[in-house]
Amino acid sequence: TIMKTSKMRPDGRLNAGTLRPLCCELSPLQRSDGSAVWKSGSTQVLAAVYGPIAPQKTSLEKRSALLSIIYTSTTKGNNNSNESMLLEKILEGCICTEQYGRCVIEIVIQTIQNDGSLLSCALHAAVAALMDAGISMNNLPVATTVMVTTTASEEHTDNNFPMILDPDLEEEQQENSSIVTLISSNTNPDHLLGSNTDGSGSLSLKQILGCQEAASKATTAVITFMRMAIEQKLIRQSKTLLPTPN
């Protein structure tokens, strides 16, 4: 159950189930094959795609593309490694790698500013950069971050527990909470492609299912925004290609 809050959230949102404003800038970099800056509130991530290109080692004979992920975040230690592995797994699954045999696709993901829900923002930046580069994809993965308060109380039972959608950094730093990032696809929002949990306490099955239900509702909004960003870029490009009247 999305928590009903009577007070304003730190960034001014009035509802615990509200996403922060989204912003996407395509092609901010000139020397990459595709790039994007994805903003969710004050969280900003830059992603750049290089390739598909021929590998430096000519011995590469894979029939599908080799994906290289370089992810720089503010997370330290094992969490950063786990997040990098998750991003690589999800992105490799969404790209039509069989179309780029004996090639390398490098994706560089750089955190500009972290104000919470960073992993979701990083994935969306990478997906937007892949779309900007014209890389063929099987589906569009979408990540949603949900914060669950794990403090046991009479009011917060297993069937009635507080959840906050798209938490900012101040909210993530609250004690006795778990940050759950759920990744699904645009083709089947109810099917999980992967997940990452960070925080204190363990979550029950009902809590995880509750997070998934909340995340699936947010997926549609993010997918719609992605499509709008690409459509607006295509419209701008078509206008520059059209001859100007004399």
C-alpha positions as CSV (number, residue, x, y, z in Angstrom):
1,T,0.0,0.0,0.0
2,I,1.4,3.4,-1.0
3,M,1.7,5.4,2.2
4,K,-0.7,8.3,2.7
5,T,1.4,11.1,4.0
6,S,-0.1,14.1,5.8
7,K,3.1,16.1,5.4
8,M,5.0,17.4,2.4
9,R,7.9,15.2,1.2
10,P,11.4,16.8,1.4
11,D,11.3,17.8,-2.3
12,G,7.8,19.2,-2.1
13,R,5.7,16.3,-3.4
14,L,2.4,15.8,-1.6
15,N,1.8,12.2,-2.4
16,A,4.0,9.2,-1.6
17,G,3.0,7.6,-4.9
18,T,4.2,10.5,-7.1
19,L,7.2,10.4,-9.4
20,R,9.5,13.4,-9.6
21,P,9.5,15.5,-12.8
22,L,11.5,13.7,-15.6
23,C,13.8,15.4,-18.2
24,C,15.8,13.8,-21.0
25,E,18.4,15.6,-23.2
26,L,19.4,13.5,-26.2
27,S,22.8,13.9,-28.0
28,P,24.5,16.2,-25.5
29,L,27.9,14.7,-26.6
30,Q,29.2,15.1,-30.1
31,R,31.9,12.4,-30.2
32,S,29.8,9.4,-29.1
33,D,27.4,7.4,-31.3
34,G,24.6,8.2,-28.9
35,S,24.3,10.0,-25.6
36,A,21.7,11.2,-23.1
37,V,21.3,13.0,-19.9
38,W,18.4,11.6,-17.8
39,K,17.1,13.7,-14.9
40,S,14.7,12.6,-12.3
41,G,14.1,15.5,-10.0
42,S,17.7,16.6,-8.9
43,T,19.2,13.2,-9.8
44,Q,21.1,13.4,-13.0
45,V,23.0,10.8,-15.0
46,L,24.9,11.0,-18.3
47,A,25.3,8.0,-20.5
48,A,27.2,7.6,-23.8
49,V,27.3,4.8,-26.3
50,Y,30.3,4.0,-28.5
51,G,29.7,1.4,-31.2
52,P,29.0,-1.0,-32.5
53,I,32.7,-1.0,-33.4
54,A,35.3,-3.6,-34.4
55,P,37.1,-5.0,-31.4
56,Q,40.8,-4.2,-30.8
57,K,41.5,-7.9,-30.4
58,T,40.8,-9.5,-33.8
59,S,40.5,-12.9,-32.1
60,L,36.9,-12.0,-31.1
61,E,34.6,-14.4,-33.0
62,K,31.4,-14.1,-31.0
63,R,28.3,-14.2,-33.2
64,S,26.7,-11.6,-31.0
65,A,28.0,-8.2,-29.8
66,L,30.2,-8.0,-26.8
67,L,28.8,-5.4,-24.3
68,S,31.1,-3.3,-22.1
69,I,29.6,-1.3,-19.3
70,I,31.5,1.4,-17.4
71,Y,29.4,2.7,-14.5
72,T,30.5,5.4,-12.1
73,S,28.2,6.1,-9.2
74,T,28.4,7.5,-5.7
75,T,27.9,4.0,-4.3
76,K,31.0,2.3,-2.9
77,G,32.0,-1.3,-2.4
78,N,30.0,-4.3,-3.2
79,N,26.8,-2.3,-3.9
80,N,28.4,-0.5,-6.8
81,S,29.7,-3.8,-8.2
82,N,26.3,-5.5,-7.9
83,E,24.6,-2.5,-9.6
84,S,27.1,-2.6,-12.5
85,M,26.5,-6.3,-12.9
86,L,22.7,-5.8,-12.9
87,L,22.9,-3.0,-15.4
88,E,25.1,-5.2,-17.7
89,K,22.7,-8.1,-17.4
90,I,19.6,-6.0,-18.2
91,L,21.1,-4.0,-21.0
92,E,22.6,-7.1,-22.7
93,G,19.2,-8.7,-22.5
94,C,17.4,-5.8,-24.2
95,I,19.9,-5.2,-27.0
96,C,19.6,-7.3,-30.2
97,T,23.2,-8.4,-29.8
98,E,22.9,-11.0,-32.6
99,Q,22.6,-8.2,-35.2
100,Y,26.1,-6.9,-34.2
101,G,28.3,-10.0,-34.5
102,R,32.0,-9.6,-33.9
103,C,31.5,-6.0,-32.6
104,V,31.8,-4.2,-29.3
105,I,29.2,-1.9,-27.8
106,E,30.5,0.3,-25.0
107,I,28.2,2.1,-22.6
108,V,29.6,4.7,-20.2
109,I,27.3,5.7,-17.4
110,Q,28.4,8.7,-15.3
111,T,26.6,10.1,-12.2
112,I,26.3,13.9,-12.4
113,Q,24.3,14.3,-9.2
114,N,22.7,11.8,-6.8
115,D,19.5,12.9,-5.1
116,G,18.1,9.4,-4.7
117,S,16.8,6.6,-6.9
118,L,20.1,6.6,-8.7
119,L,20.1,3.1,-10.2
120,S,16.8,3.7,-11.9
121,C,18.1,7.0,-13.3
122,A,21.3,5.3,-14.5
123,L,19.3,2.6,-16.4
124,H,17.0,5.1,-18.1
125,A,20.0,7.2,-19.2
126,A,21.7,4.2,-20.7
127,V,18.4,3.1,-22.5
128,A,17.9,6.6,-23.9
129,A,21.5,6.7,-25.1
130,L,21.1,3.4,-26.9
131,M,17.9,4.7,-28.5
132,D,19.8,7.9,-29.5
133,A,22.5,5.7,-31.1
134,G,20.0,3.7,-33.1
135,I,20.9,0.4,-31.5
136,S,18.2,-2.2,-32.1
137,M,16.5,-3.4,-29.0
138,N,14.1,-6.2,-28.1
139,N,12.4,-4.2,-25.4
140,L,12.8,-1.1,-23.3
141,P,13.7,-1.9,-19.7
142,V,12.2,0.4,-17.1
143,A,13.3,0.7,-13.5
144,T,11.2,2.0,-10.5
145,T,12.6,2.6,-7.0
146,V,10.4,2.0,-4.0
147,M,11.3,2.6,-0.4
148,V,9.7,0.3,2.2
149,T,9.8,1.1,5.9
150,T,10.6,-2.1,7.7
151,T,9.9,-1.0,11.3
152,A,7.4,-3.3,12.9
153,S,4.5,-1.8,14.6
154,E,0.8,-2.4,15.3
155,E,-0.2,-0.2,12.5
156,H,2.3,-1.6,10.0
157,T,1.4,-5.2,9.5
158,D,2.5,-7.5,6.7
159,N,-0.7,-6.5,4.8
160,N,-0.4,-2.8,5.5
161,F,3.1,-1.4,5.2
162,P,4.2,2.0,4.1
163,M,5.8,2.5,0.7
164,I,7.3,5.6,-0.9
165,L,7.7,5.7,-4.7
166,D,10.8,7.3,-6.3
167,P,12.5,8.4,-3.0
168,D,15.0,11.2,-2.9
169,L,18.3,11.0,-1.1
170,E,17.0,12.4,2.2
171,E,14.2,9.8,2.3
172,E,16.6,7.0,1.4
173,Q,18.8,7.9,4.4
174,Q,15.9,7.2,6.9
175,E,16.6,4.4,9.3
176,N,14.8,1.0,9.2
177,S,14.0,1.2,5.5
178,S,14.8,-0.8,2.4
179,I,15.3,0.6,-1.1
180,V,14.0,-1.7,-3.7
181,T,14.7,-1.1,-7.4
182,L,12.5,-3.2,-9.7
183,I,13.1,-3.6,-13.4
184,S,10.5,-4.6,-15.9
185,S,10.0,-4.1,-19.7
186,N,7.6,-2.0,-21.8
187,T,6.2,-5.2,-23.3
188,N,5.2,-6.8,-20.0
189,P,5.3,-4.4,-17.0
190,D,4.2,-7.2,-14.6
191,H,7.2,-9.4,-15.4
192,L,10.4,-8.6,-13.5
193,L,13.7,-8.6,-15.4
194,G,15.7,-8.0,-12.3
195,S,15.8,-6.2,-8.9
196,N,18.2,-4.7,-6.4
197,T,17.6,-4.2,-2.7
198,D,19.7,-2.0,-0.4
199,G,19.0,-1.2,3.2
200,S,18.2,-2.7,6.6
201,G,15.9,-5.5,7.3
202,S,14.4,-8.2,5.1
203,L,11.2,-8.0,3.1
204,S,8.4,-10.5,3.1
205,L,6.9,-11.9,-0.1
206,K,3.8,-9.7,0.3
207,Q,6.0,-6.6,0.6
208,I,7.9,-7.5,-2.5
209,L,4.7,-8.1,-4.4
210,G,3.3,-4.8,-3.2
211,C,6.5,-3.0,-4.5
212,Q,6.0,-4.8,-7.8
213,E,2.4,-3.6,-8.1
214,A,3.4,0.0,-7.4
215,A,6.3,-0.2,-9.8
216,S,4.2,-1.6,-12.7
217,K,1.9,1.4,-12.5
218,A,4.8,3.8,-12.8
219,T,6.3,1.9,-15.7
220,T,3.7,3.3,-18.1
221,A,4.6,6.9,-17.3
222,V,8.3,6.4,-17.9
223,I,7.8,4.6,-21.2
224,T,5.5,7.3,-22.4
225,F,8.1,9.9,-21.5
226,M,10.9,8.0,-23.3
227,R,8.8,7.8,-26.5
228,M,8.0,11.5,-26.3
229,A,11.7,12.4,-26.0
230,I,12.6,10.3,-29.1
231,E,9.7,11.7,-31.1
232,Q,10.6,15.2,-30.3
233,K,14.2,14.6,-31.5
234,L,12.9,13.0,-34.7
235,I,10.7,16.0,-35.3
236,R,13.6,18.4,-34.8
237,Q,15.8,16.4,-37.2
238,S,13.1,16.3,-39.9
239,K,12.7,20.0,-39.8
240,T,16.4,20.5,-40.3
241,L,16.4,18.1,-43.3
242,L,13.5,19.8,-45.0
243,P,14.5,22.5,-47.6
244,T,13.6,26.0,-46.5
245,P,11.2,27.9,-48.9
246,N,12.7,30.7,-50.9
